[in-house]
Amino acid sequence: MEKIAEVSSPAQADQKIPPAAAQPAPPCTLIIFGAHGDLTKRLLMPALYNLTSAHLLDDRFTVIGVDRVDSDDDQWRKSLADTMQEFTKDPDAEFYTPEINQDWWGWLNQRLHYHKADFTDVGQMQGLAEHVNQTGNAVFYLAVASRFFGTVVENLGKAGLTKQEDGHFRRVVIEKPFGSDLESSKALNAAILKVLDESQIYRIDHFLGKETVQNILALRFGNSVFEPLWRREHIDHVQITAAETVGVEGRGAFYEPTGALRDMIPNHLFQLFAMIAMEPPNSFSAETVRTAKEQLFEAVRPVTPEDAVRGQYGGGSVQGKPVTAYRDSPGVAHDSDTETYVALKLHVDNWRWADVPFYMRTGKSLTGRRTEIVVHFRHAPFGMFHDTPMDKLPQNTLTLNIQPAQGVTWNVAAKIPGPRMELSGVEMKFRYEDAFKLTPNVGYETLLYDCLTGDATLFQRADNIDAAWKVVDPALKAWAADKGGPEIYEAGSPGPKGADELLGRDGRHWAPLTRPE
């Protein structure tokens, strides 16, 4: 959002507006609970390395890794270095760079310290006070299983580690899933708000760390051409997709009690929904943006069972590789009714979006990997184009490509060369990699930096979380009472037939998952 794309003519390249230089975050101690976990190794450390390379961390910055595992500073540092080196050999990893800069890694490495402690024991938590008091400022990152969120926050409070005084801040970062339904979400919010002020809580969603997600705001509100069209008079419907080709892999034990809806809908996909559908905020201040999101979520009708489809992948093949059925995966019950696919139809009861449906879908072991938002505009009146039947011409669409491609695709009608007035659909594309120099990024860099600097714009507020759960809670309850279970779909397919029928009854169809990027 800080960059402006280069003008197309090389002769005008000097007219590019440079991004404003970001300032280093204030001195701080980052305490990571779950120091030996996958999240720390694969995402947090690469993100901190990238912040180091961008010179956005203060010289007094320190990281304290906390876990129950027997280890020390040197052993923890080596395990992290080994994992970082693995990423340099895997172009498909979340973080990839041709090589690790030893000067940057050395700077960060000497600031890594390990503290063995059981975070469920308040006595052992008190041992962190000495480390935290070195800078005064502290951020506690809960990279632990969600069942420990309330316990860790409670023990931080009992140990006196959340008290803000002498101008120093104390903040807590909480990962998803934040609750498993509306009731548990409210209970967790109530528990942590007994210890922390809302301003100290940073409920993180790594989708919002992606440049292409943040670019939705730039696209909508930085270009006057779109806002007049961004309403029911011009938009027919919107599709939001997060499709994966991978299955549950070795995460069956985690996925069984979670499922696709809890894992993806009230957090990731609702954040994409908010970016595309919320009213223009008066400013980009944290509270203004989060209030605009909450107002949108409150306007969404709770999902009815008729507008919700769930599926579970069976055996098949994805991109030529055989895939075992979900129920045959390790850690999964043989009669599991956990969904690996969800499709929803949302109705927004406000003046901007009345009668404009929003369709969401997410699933595993599908035919293509794609995260995107497709805005379908209403057909133009084609009375004058007698030789081009309206139903033969695709709708104008604006596709916001989030992954694997990053950019925007604009589909419009154009005249086919020749003596007759005939129209065809053509595409205009913008790709990040063509307009900007892309740097390694795992999606946590911006979020960590914002937390260190106190910018909560991209983090969720308690009312945001509860409002999202309120929308999907009826579907969860209906599925819990339904003994029929999810529809089985073949691995490597676009998903269950019920998802196609969800749009088909409205005379619409999903955008293909395997079309060219």
Long-range contacts (C-beta under 8 A, 24 or more apart in sequence): 1-211, 1-214, 1-215, 1-217, 1-218, 3-436, 5-430, 5-435, 5-436, 6-435, 22-54, 22-56, 22-449, 23-56, 24-55, 24-56, 24-57, 24-58, 25-51, 25-56, 25-57, 25-58, 25-61, 25-449, 25-452, 25-453, 26-58, 26-137, 26-452, 26-453, 27-58, 27-59, 27-60, 27-61, 27-135, 27-137, 28-58, 28-60, 28-61, 28-62, 28-135, 28-137, 28-138, 28-139, 28-452, 29-61, 29-62, 29-63, 29-64, 29-131, 29-132, 29-134, 29-135, 29-137, 29-138, 29-139, 30-61, 30-62, 30-63, 30-64, 30-138, 30-139, 30-141, 30-452, 31-63, 31-64, 31-66, 31-128, 31-131, 31-132, 31-138, 31-139, 31-140, 31-141, 32-63, 32-64, 32-65, 32-66, 32-141, 32-143, 33-66, 33-67, 33-119, 33-140, 33-141, 33-142, 33-143, 33-144, 33-148, 33-152, 34-66, 34-67, 34-142, 34-143, 34-144, 35-65, 35-66, 35-67, 35-69, 35-71, 35-76, 35-114, 35-143, 36-65, 36-67, 36-69, 36-71, 36-76, 36-79, 37-67, 37-143, 37-144, 39-143, 39-175, 40-65, 40-80, 40-143, 41-79, 41-80, 41-83, 42-83, 42-87, 42-93, 42-94, 42-95, 42-442, 43-94, 43-95, 43-206, 43-442, 43-443, 43-444, 44-141, 44-143, 44-444, 44-448, 45-80, 45-83, 45-84, 46-84, 46-87, 46-94, 46-95, 46-440, 46-442, 46-444, 47-95, 47-442, 47-443, 47-444, 47-445, 47-448, 48-108, 48-448, 49-84, 49-100, 49-104, 49-105, 49-108, 50-95, 50-439, 50-440, 50-441, 50-442, 50-445, 51-445, 51-448, 51-449, 52-104, 52-105, 52-107, 52-108, 53-101, 53-104, 54-445, 56-449, 57-108, 57-452, 60-135, 61-111, 62-111, 62-113, 62-131, 62-134, 62-135, 63-108, 63-111, 63-112, 63-113, 64-113, 64-114, 64-115, 64-128, 64-131, 64-132, 65-112, 65-113, 65-114, 65-115, 66-115, 66-116, 66-117, 66-119, 66-128, 67-114, 67-116, 67-117, 68-116, 68-117, 68-118, 69-116, 70-116, 71-114, 71-116, 72-114, 73-112, 73-113, 73-114, 75-114, 76-112, 76-114, 77-109, 77-112, 80-109, 80-112, 81-105, 81-109, 94-442, 94-443, 95-440, 95-441, 95-442, 96-440, 97-440, 119-144, 119-148, 119-151, 119-152, 119-155, 120-148, 120-151, 120-152, 120-155, 121-155, 122-155, 122-158, 122-159, 125-155, 125-156, 125-158, 125-159, 125-161, 126-159, 126-160, 128-159, 128-161, 129-159, 129-160, 129-161, 132-161, 135-168, 136-166, 136-167, 136-168, 137-168, 137-169, 137-170, 138-168, 138-169, 138-170, 138-171, 139-170, 139-171, 139-172, 139-173, 139-451, 139-452, 140-170, 140-171, 140-172, 140-173, 141-173, 142-172, 142-173, 142-174, 142-175, 143-175, 146-175, 146-176, 146-177, 146-178, 146-180, 149-174, 149-178, 149-188, 149-192, 150-188, 150-191, 150-192, 153-191, 153-192, 153-195, 153-196, 154-191, 154-194, 154-195, 156-195, 157-194, 157-195, 157-196, 162-195, 162-196, 162-200, 164-200, 169-200, 169-454, 170-200, 171-200, 171-201, 171-202, 171-451, 171-454, 172-196, 172-200, 172-201, 172-202, 173-202, 173-204, 173-451, 174-201, 174-202, 174-203, 174-204, 175-204, 176-203, 176-204, 176-205, 176-267, 177-258, 177-262, 177-263, 177-267, 178-203, 178-267, 178-460, 178-465, 179-465, 179-469, 180-257, 180-258, 180-262, 181-262, 181-469, 181-473, 181-476, 182-466, 182-469, 182-470, 182-473, 185-465, 185-466, 185-469, 186-466, 189-462, 189-465, 189-466, 193-462, 198-461, 198-462, 199-456, 201-459, 201-462, 202-451, 202-456, 202-459, 203-459, 203-460, 203-461, 203-465, 204-447, 204-451, 204-459, 205-267, 205-268, 205-271, 205-458, 205-459, 205-460, 206-443, 206-444, 206-447, 207-267, 207-268, 207-271, 207-272, 207-443, 208-271, 208-447, 208-458, 208-459, 209-442, 209-443, 209-444, 209-445, 209-446, 209-447, 209-458, 210-402, 210-403, 210-443, 211-406, 211-432, 211-441, 211-446, 212-400, 212-401, 212-402, 212-403, 212-406, 212-407, 212-432, 213-271, 213-272, 213-275, 213-402, 214-446, 214-458, 215-400, 216-272, 216-275, 216-276, 216-373, 216-400, 217-275, 217-284, 219-400, 219-408, 220-275, 220-276, 220-280, 221-280, 227-280, 229-377, 230-352, 231-352, 231-353, 232-351, 232-352, 232-353, 232-354, 232-355, 232-356, 233-378, 234-377, 234-378, 235-356, 235-375, 235-376, 235-377, 235-378, 236-356, 236-376, 236-377, 236-378, 236-379, 236-395, 237-356, 237-357, 237-358, 237-359, 237-376, 237-506, 237-508, 238-276, 238-277, 238-356, 238-357, 238-358, 238-359, 238-373, 238-374, 238-375, 238-376, 239-358, 239-359, 239-360, 239-361, 239-373, 239-374, 239-376, 239-510, 239-511, 240-269, 240-272, 240-273, 240-276, 240-358, 240-359, 240-360, 240-361, 240-372, 240-373, 241-360, 241-361, 241-362, 241-370, 241-371, 241-372, 241-373, 241-374, 241-510, 241-511, 241-513, 242-268, 242-269, 242-272, 242-361, 242-362, 242-371, 243-361, 243-362, 243-363, 243-366, 243-368, 243-369, 243-370, 243-371, 243-513, 244-362, 244-363, 244-364, 244-365, 244-366, 244-369, 245-318, 245-319, 245-365, 245-366, 245-367, 245-368, 245-369, 246-318, 246-364, 246-365, 246-369, 247-313, 247-318, 247-323, 247-324, 247-326, 247-329, 247-340, 247-364, 247-365, 247-491, 248-326, 248-329, 248-332, 248-340, 248-364, 250-330, 250-331, 251-331, 252-326, 252-329, 252-330, 252-331, 252-332, 253-330, 253-331, 254-331, 255-331, 255-332, 255-338, 255-340, 256-331, 256-332, 256-333, 256-336, 256-338, 257-338, 258-338, 259-338, 259-339, 259-340, 259-342, 260-310, 260-339, 260-340, 260-341, 260-342, 260-362, 260-363, 260-364, 261-310, 261-339, 261-342, 261-472, 261-475, 261-476, 262-476, 264-342, 264-362, 265-342, 265-344, 265-360, 265-362, 265-468, 265-472, 266-465, 266-468, 266-469, 266-471, 266-472, 267-460, 267-468, 268-362, 269-360, 269-362, 270-297, 270-468, 270-471, 271-460, 272-373, 272-402, 273-346, 273-358, 273-360, 276-373, 276-375, 276-400, 277-348, 277-352, 277-353, 277-358, 279-352, 284-457, 285-457, 286-455, 286-456, 286-457, 286-459, 289-457, 290-456, 290-457, 290-460, 290-461, 290-464, 293-464, 294-461, 294-463, 294-464, 294-467, 296-348, 296-350, 297-464, 297-467, 297-468, 297-470, 297-471, 298-467, 299-348, 299-349, 299-350, 299-353, 300-346, 300-347, 300-348, 300-349, 300-471, 301-346, 301-347, 301-348, 301-349, 301-471, 302-470, 302-471, 302-472, 302-473, 302-474, 303-344, 303-345, 303-346, 303-471, 303-472, 303-474, 303-475, 304-474, 304-475, 305-474, 305-475, 305-478, 305-479, 305-482, 307-344, 307-345, 307-346, 307-347, 307-502, 308-342, 308-343, 308-344, 308-345, 308-475, 308-478, 308-479, 309-341, 309-342, 309-343, 309-344, 309-487, 309-496, 309-498, 309-499, 309-501, 309-502, 310-339, 310-341, 310-342, 310-479, 310-486, 310-487, 310-496, 311-339, 311-340, 311-341, 311-342, 311-363, 311-486, 311-487, 311-488, 311-489, 311-495, 311-496, 311-498, 311-499, 312-336, 312-337, 312-338, 312-339, 312-340, 312-341, 312-485, 312-486, 312-487, 312-488, 312-489, 313-340, 313-341, 313-363, 313-364, 313-365, 313-488, 313-489, 313-490, 313-491, 314-488, 314-489, 314-490, 314-491, 315-490, 315-491, 316-365, 316-490, 316-491, 316-492, 316-493, 317-491, 317-492, 318-365, 318-366, 318-367, 318-491, 318-492, 319-492, 323-365, 323-491, 323-492, 325-491, 326-364, 326-365, 337-479, 337-485, 337-486, 338-486, 339-479, 339-486, 340-364, 340-365, 340-486, 341-366, 341-486, 341-489, 341-495, 341-496, 341-499, 343-495, 343-496, 343-498, 343-499, 343-502, 344-472, 344-475, 345-502, 346-471, 357-506, 359-502, 359-503, 359-508, 359-510, 361-495, 361-499, 361-510, 363-495, 365-491, 365-492, 366-492, 366-493, 366-494, 366-495, 366-513, 367-492, 367-493, 367-494, 367-513, 367-514, 368-494, 368-512, 368-513, 368-514, 369-403, 369-404, 370-403, 370-404, 370-513, 371-402, 371-403, 372-399, 372-400, 372-401, 372-402, 372-511, 373-399, 373-400, 373-402, 374-398, 374-399, 374-400, 374-511, 375-399, 375-400, 376-508, 380-413, 385-421, 385-422, 385-423, 387-420, 387-421, 387-422, 388-421, 388-422, 388-423, 393-423, 393-424, 393-425, 394-425, 397-511, 399-511, 401-517, 404-517, 405-431, 405-517, 406-431, 406-432, 406-433, 406-438, 407-431, 407-432, 407-434
